[in-house]
Amino acid sequence: MSRVQIEITLGALLVLVTGALLVVYGLGEEERMERLEREQQARAIEVGAELFELCKDCHGIQGEGVPGLCPPLNDKFFFTERMKEVGWSGSVEDYIVATVSGGRMTSTRPERYAGQGLPAMPGWSEDYGGPLRADQIRNIASFIMNWESTAPDRREEGVLAGPPVGTDITISLPEGNAENGAALATAQGCVACHVATPTGPGWASSASTPAIAERAALRIAQADYTGTATDAGQYLLESIVLPQVYVVEGYLTPMPADFGSKLTAQDAADIIAYMLTIK
């Protein structure tokens, strides 16, 4: 066999081997693309979890929501029924992107969550004056979507341990436990609006106003007071179960009006006991 024939033979073998390798590589391409997609999705969720730090004060660390302030996102209802409720015809993920990007001027459920008359949620996209890029908002959406398969039905939570307190502020409440009240104030979203954010009048003292324990007694003597409370305890109960009766000047958004049905008399007494420790 001549040298030319040898080179031709080797070249042909090389072509065959290269072709075989390409076939083998091609057979695994779909699996590699799927793996790459999973890795990219995992990275998007990871980045979204970090960015969700911006959202947790209102929507909860694990998306559980803050009663009276912001609805839960890690919630079966959000993934299965919320799109029908708002008339959104696209995907849940696109709804999240749109809402996070542009924010929400008014609450769609003002009887349950703050926002009526004031921006209920700021726009986070750079296009709306916010700090986040489009890819960052998409990452947040990926993180929230990661809850879809395990989201609990939070409508089944919060069953009262007794009859609701109602809206009669003259009733005699049981003795309150301030420690339990502190936990309830956090769970019911009171702290989110009155301590962590300026949504409602702050409970702590400031340069111009005393803390809530002292302010409650002074409020009923003010000329603009429109409620019917005759002492500090009644005023605090009224502000919880009948928040629309008197809205503090400068705060246009009243609290949700359903705490009378969401709290027992003991719950209300505990929260009031806690409020009266803030001096």
C-alpha positions in Angstrom: 0.0 0.0 0.0 1.4 3.3 -1.1 1.8 6.3 1.2 -1.0 8.1 -0.5 -3.3 5.2 0.0 -2.4 5.0 3.7 -3.1 8.7 4.2 -6.4 8.3 2.4 -7.3 5.4 4.6 -6.3 7.2 7.8 -8.2 10.3 6.7 -11.3 8.2 6.1 -11.0 6.5 9.5 -10.6 9.9 11.1 -13.7 11.2 9.4 -15.7 8.1 10.5 -14.4 8.4 14.1 -15.2 12.2 14.2 -18.7 11.5 12.8 -19.3 8.8 15.4 -18.2 11.1 18.2 -20.5 13.8 16.9 -23.4 11.4 16.8 -22.8 10.3 20.4 -22.4 13.9 21.5 -25.7 14.8 19.7 -27.6 12.0 21.3 -26.7 13.5 24.7 -27.5 17.1 23.7 -31.1 17.1 24.8 -30.1 15.8 28.3 -27.3 18.4 28.5 -29.7 21.2 27.5 -32.3 20.0 30.1 -29.5 19.9 32.8 -28.4 23.4 31.8 -31.9 24.7 32.0 -32.3 23.2 35.4 -29.1 24.7 36.6 -30.1 28.1 35.2 -33.5 27.8 36.9 -31.9 26.9 40.2 -29.6 29.9 39.9 -32.5 32.2 39.1 -34.4 30.9 42.2 -31.2 31.4 44.3 -30.8 35.0 43.1 -34.5 35.6 43.6 -34.4 34.4 47.2 -31.7 36.9 47.9 -33.7 39.7 46.2 -36.9 38.7 48.1 -35.3 40.3 51.1 -36.8 43.5 49.7 -40.2 41.9 49.9 -40.2 40.0 53.2 -41.2 42.9 55.5 -44.6 43.1 53.7 -45.1 39.6 52.4 -43.4 37.6 55.1 -40.0 35.8 55.2 -41.5 32.7 53.6 -44.2 34.5 51.7 -46.7 33.8 54.4 -48.1 37.4 54.2 -48.7 39.9 57.0 -52.4 40.1 58.0 -53.8 43.5 57.4 -50.8 44.7 55.4 -50.0 42.3 52.5 -51.4 39.0 51.2 -49.5 35.7 51.3 -47.7 34.6 48.1 -46.7 31.2 49.4 -50.4 30.2 49.3 -52.4 27.7 47.3 -55.1 30.2 46.6 -52.5 32.6 45.0 -51.5 29.9 42.5 -54.9 28.4 41.8 -57.5 31.1 42.2 -55.9 34.6 42.3 -55.6 34.9 38.5 -59.4 34.3 38.1 -60.1 36.8 40.9 -58.3 39.6 39.2 -59.2 38.6 35.6 -55.6 37.9 34.5 -55.5 35.7 31.4 -51.7 35.1 31.3 -49.5 32.9 33.4 -49.0 33.3 37.2 -45.3 34.1 36.6 -46.1 36.9 34.2 -48.6 38.3 36.7 -45.9 38.4 39.4 -43.5 40.1 37.0 -46.1 42.7 36.0 -47.2 43.4 39.6 -43.6 43.6 41.0 -42.6 45.8 38.0 -45.3 48.4 38.1 -46.6 48.0 41.7 -50.2 48.5 42.7 -51.8 51.9 43.2 -54.7 50.6 45.3 -55.5 47.4 47.1 -57.7 45.0 45.3 -59.0 43.8 48.7 -59.1 46.9 50.8 -61.3 45.3 53.4 -58.4 42.9 54.2 -55.2 44.7 53.2 -53.9 48.3 53.4 -53.6 50.5 50.4 -56.9 52.2 49.9 -56.2 55.8 48.9 -52.4 55.3 49.0 -50.0 53.2 46.8 -50.5 49.7 48.0 -47.2 48.5 46.6 -44.4 50.5 45.0 -43.1 49.8 41.5 -39.8 48.0 41.7 -38.8 48.1 38.0 -36.3 50.7 36.7 -38.9 51.5 34.1 -41.2 52.8 36.9 -38.5 54.5 39.0 -37.6 51.5 41.0 -34.2 49.9 41.7 -34.5 46.5 39.9 -33.6 45.4 36.4 -36.0 43.2 34.4 -33.9 40.1 34.9 -33.8 40.7 38.7 -37.6 40.9 38.8 -37.9 37.7 36.7 -35.6 36.0 39.3 -38.0 37.1 42.1 -40.8 35.6 40.1 -38.9 32.4 39.8 -38.3 32.2 43.5 -42.0 32.8 44.2 -43.0 30.2 41.6 -40.8 27.7 43.4 -43.5 27.6 46.2 -46.3 26.5 43.8 -46.1 22.7 44.4 -45.9 22.9 48.2 -48.0 26.1 48.9 -50.4 25.5 51.9 -54.0 26.5 51.8 -53.9 29.4 54.2 -57.6 29.9 54.2 -57.7 26.9 56.5 -55.5 28.7 59.0 -56.4 30.9 61.9 -59.4 29.1 63.3 -60.4 31.0 66.4 -60.2 29.4 69.8 -63.5 30.9 70.9 -66.2 33.4 69.8 -65.0 36.5 68.0 -64.7 39.7 70.1 -67.1 41.6 67.9 -67.4 45.4 67.7 -69.0 46.3 71.0 -66.2 48.3 72.7 -68.1 48.5 76.1 -67.7 44.7 76.7 -65.7 43.6 79.7 -62.5 42.0 78.4 -60.6 39.3 80.3 -57.3 40.1 81.9 -54.7 40.5 79.1 -51.3 38.8 78.8 -48.8 41.3 77.3 -46.4 38.6 76.3 -49.1 36.8 74.3 -50.1 40.1 73.0 -46.7 40.9 71.6 -46.7 37.6 69.6 -50.3 38.3 68.4 -49.4 41.8 67.3 -46.7 40.4 65.1 -48.8 37.5 63.7 -51.7 39.8 63.0 -49.6 42.4 61.2 -49.9 45.2 63.8 -46.1 45.5 64.2 -45.6 45.7 60.4 -47.8 48.8 60.2 -47.3 50.5 63.5 -43.6 49.7 64.3 -41.7 48.5 61.2 -43.3 50.9 58.7 -45.1 54.2 58.8 -48.3 52.8 57.3 -50.1 53.5 60.6 -49.4 55.8 63.6 -46.3 54.5 65.3 -46.8 53.0 68.7 -43.4 54.2 70.0 -43.0 57.8 71.2 -41.6 60.4 69.0 -40.4 64.0 69.4 -44.0 65.3 69.0 -46.1 62.5 70.5 -46.0 60.2 73.5 -46.1 56.4 73.1 -49.4 54.6 72.6 -49.9 53.7 76.3 -50.1 57.4 77.2 -51.5 58.6 73.9 -54.5 56.3 74.1 -55.8 58.2 77.2 -55.1 61.5 75.6 -56.7 60.8 72.3 -60.3 60.6 73.5 -60.0 64.1 74.9 -59.0 65.6 71.6 -61.5 67.9 69.8 -61.3 66.0 66.6 -62.0 62.6 68.2 -65.0 61.0 66.6 -65.3 57.7 68.5 -67.2 56.8 71.6 -64.5 55.4 73.9 -64.5 56.6 77.5 -61.1 55.3 78.6 -57.8 54.1 77.2 -58.7 50.5 77.0 -61.9 51.2 75.1 -60.1 53.5 72.7 -57.6 50.8 71.9 -60.3 48.2 71.4 -62.2 50.6 69.2 -59.1 51.3 67.1 -58.8 47.5 66.6 -62.3 46.5 65.8 -63.9 49.7 64.6 -60.9 51.5 62.9 -63.1 53.5 60.6 -64.7 55.4 63.5 -61.7 57.5 64.0 -58.7 57.8 61.7 -55.7 59.7 63.0 -55.0 62.9 61.0 -52.3 62.3 58.4 -53.2 58.6 57.9 -55.7 58.2 55.1 -55.8 54.4 55.1 -57.8 52.9 57.9 -57.0 49.4 59.2 -58.8 46.4 57.9 -62.3 46.4 59.4 -62.5 42.6 60.1 -60.4 42.2 63.3 -63.7 42.0 65.3 -64.3 38.7 63.6 -60.6 37.5 63.5 -59.8 38.0 67.2 -61.3 36.5 70.4 -61.9 38.6 73.4 -58.8 37.1 74.9 -56.8 37.9 71.8 -57.9 41.6 71.9 -57.2 41.8 75.7 -53.7 40.4 75.1 -52.9 42.9 72.3 -54.2 45.8 74.3 -52.1 44.7 77.4 -49.1 44.6 75.1 -49.9 48.1 73.7 -50.2 49.5 77.2 -46.6 48.4 78.0 -45.3 50.6 75.2 -44.5 53.8 77.1 
